[in-house]
Amino acid sequence: MYERLKQVVEREERAALFTVVEGERLGAKLLVLEGGETVGDGSRELADRAQALIRSGRNELLELPGGRVFCEIYQPAPRLLVFGAVDTAEELCRVAKQVGWHTIVADARGKFATKERLPSADEIFVGWPEEALARIGPDHQTAVVVLTHDDKFDLPALQGALETDALYIGALGSRRNQERRRGRLLEAGVEEDALDRIAGPCGLDVGAQTPAETAVSILGEILAARAGRSGGPLRQAKGRIHAEV
């Protein structure tokens, strides 16, 4: 059990570790990997629930007949993929790294996509959006933010991101530019319902002016989306302050 769990961490795999914390078989453990592999001893019900819990990415205390089971999720850091090596990209990577995200910046313009300009990026990919998306493969724990203001970058980046399971897709730009871009994507064959996945203009309404303030605004919206929250004032929220654990 522990040797396999060590491999999960070292290989950055996704898995759920169930531990009985109350009831019969106290202390019993079951490890379930994203691909379905199981190690340990546990009920079929736990194994069946594992994939949805892994996808949620959050620990959870399960109330089951006869006792309670704590589900601990193991997974690699969530990823932030930013298109456009601009000032806001560096600020966004900087604040995202502070909360444990793996940051990637992609731009076809090699003179901008440099470590000197983007010291907070864990990875820098020089290439076109289609190449970056194929290489990186955004999944349900990846947020995609498009910061460029050029259709030859914006449109393929957004269209390609919509074809993935990305947890968040955001695009910087004025409302006027968002509408124009939306029309171009419709002309390219993107379904209108799919366009509703794009947060544009991206970010929370905090009156951001500087690149750093804009980055905080965008990251706030990403975190809210990941937790299934609206991102509004806590004083107006009806549920728990913290996400379920």
C-alpha positions in Angstrom: 0.0 0.0 0.0 2.6 2.6 1.1 5.0 1.6 -1.7 2.3 2.1 -4.3 1.2 5.4 -2.7 4.8 6.6 -2.8 4.9 5.8 -6.5 1.6 7.8 -7.0 3.3 10.9 -5.5 6.6 10.4 -7.4 4.9 9.8 -10.7 2.3 12.6 -10.2 -0.6 10.2 -10.7 -4.1 10.8 -9.5 -5.6 8.5 -6.8 -8.0 8.4 -3.9 -7.0 6.9 -0.5 -9.9 5.8 1.6 -9.5 5.3 5.3 -12.2 4.1 7.7 -12.3 6.6 10.6 -15.4 5.4 12.3 -17.3 2.2 12.5 -16.4 -1.4 11.6 -12.9 -2.1 10.3 -11.5 1.1 11.8 -8.3 2.1 10.1 -8.8 -0.1 7.0 -7.4 1.5 3.8 -8.2 1.3 0.1 -6.1 3.1 -2.6 -7.9 3.6 -6.0 -6.0 5.1 -8.9 -7.5 7.1 -11.7 -7.1 4.2 -14.2 -9.0 1.8 -11.9 -6.2 0.0 -10.2 -6.9 -0.8 -6.5 -4.6 -1.6 -3.6 -5.8 -2.6 -0.2 -9.2 -3.7 1.1 -12.4 -1.8 0.8 -16.0 -2.0 -0.4 -17.1 -2.0 -4.0 -19.1 1.1 -3.2 -15.9 3.0 -2.4 -14.1 1.9 -5.5 -17.1 2.9 -7.6 -17.2 6.4 -6.1 -13.4 6.9 -6.5 -13.4 8.3 -10.0 -15.8 11.1 -9.3 -14.0 12.0 -6.1 -10.6 12.0 -7.9 -12.1 14.3 -10.6 -13.4 16.7 -7.9 -9.8 17.1 -6.7 -10.9 17.6 -3.0 -10.7 15.6 0.1 -14.0 14.5 1.5 -15.5 12.9 4.6 -18.0 10.3 3.5 -21.0 9.3 5.6 -21.7 5.6 4.8 -24.0 3.0 6.4 -22.1 1.7 9.4 -19.5 4.4 9.7 -17.5 7.2 8.1 -14.7 7.1 5.6 -12.2 9.9 4.9 -11.2 10.2 1.2 -7.8 11.8 0.6 -7.0 12.9 -2.9 -3.5 12.6 -4.4 -2.9 14.5 -7.6 -0.3 16.7 -9.4 -0.5 20.4 -9.0 -3.3 22.0 -11.0 -2.0 23.7 -14.2 -2.4 27.2 -15.5 -1.8 27.6 -19.3 -1.4 31.2 -20.4 -1.4 32.2 -24.1 0.5 35.4 -24.6 3.9 36.4 -23.1 2.7 39.8 -21.9 3.2 41.6 -18.5 0.0 40.2 -17.1 1.2 36.7 -17.9 4.2 37.1 -15.6 2.0 38.5 -12.8 -0.6 35.7 -13.3 2.1 33.0 -13.1 3.6 34.7 -10.0 0.3 34.7 -8.0 -0.7 31.2 -9.2 2.6 29.7 -8.1 1.9 31.2 -4.6 -1.1 29.0 -4.3 0.6 25.9 -5.6 -0.2 25.9 -9.4 2.1 24.7 -12.1 2.4 27.6 -14.6 2.9 27.4 -18.4 3.2 30.3 -20.9 2.8 29.7 -24.6 3.6 32.2 -27.3 4.8 31.8 -30.9 6.9 35.0 -30.6 10.2 33.7 -29.3 11.5 37.2 -28.5 8.8 37.7 -25.9 8.6 34.1 -24.6 11.8 34.2 -22.6 12.8 33.3 -19.0 14.0 36.8 -18.5 10.5 38.2 -19.2 8.6 35.3 -17.5 10.7 34.3 -14.4 7.6 32.9 -12.6 6.6 30.5 -15.5 7.5 26.8 -14.7 7.4 26.1 -18.5 7.7 28.3 -21.5 6.5 27.0 -24.8 7.5 28.8 -28.0 5.0 27.8 -30.7 1.5 28.3 -32.1 -1.6 27.6 -30.0 -2.4 24.4 -31.8 1.1 23.1 -31.0 0.9 24.2 -27.4 -2.5 22.5 -26.8 -1.3 19.3 -28.4 1.8 19.3 -26.3 0.3 20.2 -23.0 -3.1 18.5 -23.3 -5.3 20.6 -20.9 -7.4 18.4 -18.6 -10.1 18.9 -15.9 -7.4 20.4 -13.6 -6.0 22.9 -16.1 -7.1 26.5 -16.5 -6.5 28.2 -19.8 -6.2 32.0 -20.1 -5.8 33.9 -23.4 -4.1 37.2 -23.0 -3.2 38.0 -26.6 -5.1 40.5 -28.6 -4.5 39.1 -32.1 -7.0 36.8 -33.9 -4.2 34.6 -35.3 -3.4 33.6 -31.7 -6.8 34.2 -29.9 -9.0 32.2 -32.2 -7.1 28.9 -32.4 -6.2 29.1 -28.7 -9.9 29.5 -27.7 -11.2 27.1 -30.3 -8.7 24.4 -29.3 -9.2 25.0 -25.6 -13.0 24.4 -26.0 -12.2 21.0 -27.4 -10.5 20.0 -24.2 -11.8 19.3 -20.7 -10.2 22.5 -19.2 -11.8 23.6 -16.0 -11.7 27.2 -17.0 -11.2 29.1 -20.2 -10.8 32.9 -19.9 -10.0 35.6 -22.5 -8.8 39.1 -21.8 -10.3 42.0 -23.7 -13.1 44.5 -23.8 -16.7 43.5 -24.2 -16.7 44.9 -27.7 -13.7 42.7 -28.6 -15.4 39.7 -26.9 -18.4 40.0 -29.1 -16.3 40.3 -32.3 -14.3 37.3 -31.3 -17.4 35.4 -30.5 -18.7 36.0 -34.0 -15.5 34.9 -35.5 -15.6 31.6 -33.5 -19.2 31.0 -34.6 -18.0 31.5 -38.2 -15.3 29.0 -37.6 -17.9 26.4 -36.6 -17.9 26.5 -32.8 -21.3 25.7 -31.3 -22.9 28.6 -29.5 -23.4 26.6 -26.4 -19.7 25.8 -26.3 -18.9 29.5 -26.3 -20.6 29.9 -23.0 -17.6 28.2 -21.4 -15.5 31.2 -22.2 -15.2 33.7 -19.4 -14.7 36.9 -21.2 -13.8 39.5 -20.2 -12.1 37.2 -17.7 -11.7 38.0 -14.0 -13.7 39.2 -11.1 -15.1 42.7 -11.0 -12.6 44.3 -8.6 -11.8 47.4 -10.6 -8.4 46.1 -11.6 -6.1 48.5 -13.4 -2.5 47.2 -13.2 -1.3 43.9 -14.6 -0.8 42.7 -11.0 -4.4 43.6 -10.1 -5.7 42.0 -13.2 -3.8 38.8 -12.4 -5.4 38.7 -8.9 -8.8 39.2 -10.5 -8.4 36.4 -13.0 -6.9 34.0 -10.5 -9.8 34.7 -8.2 -12.3 33.7 -10.9 -10.3 30.6 -11.7 -10.3 29.5 -8.0 -14.0 30.1 -7.8 -14.7 28.1 -10.9 -12.6 25.2 -9.6 -14.5 25.2 -6.3 -17.9 25.6 -8.1 -18.5 29.0 -6.5 -19.8 32.3 -8.0 -16.9 34.4 -6.7 -19.2 37.0 -5.1 -18.9 38.6 -1.7 -18.7 36.1 1.2 -21.2 38.1 3.2 -23.8 37.3 0.5 -22.9 33.6 0.3 -25.4 31.2 1.8 -23.1 28.1 2.1 -19.9 27.3 3.9 -17.1 29.8 3.7 -14.5 27.2 2.9 -14.8 24.5 0.2 -15.9 21.1 1.5 -13.0 18.9 2.7 
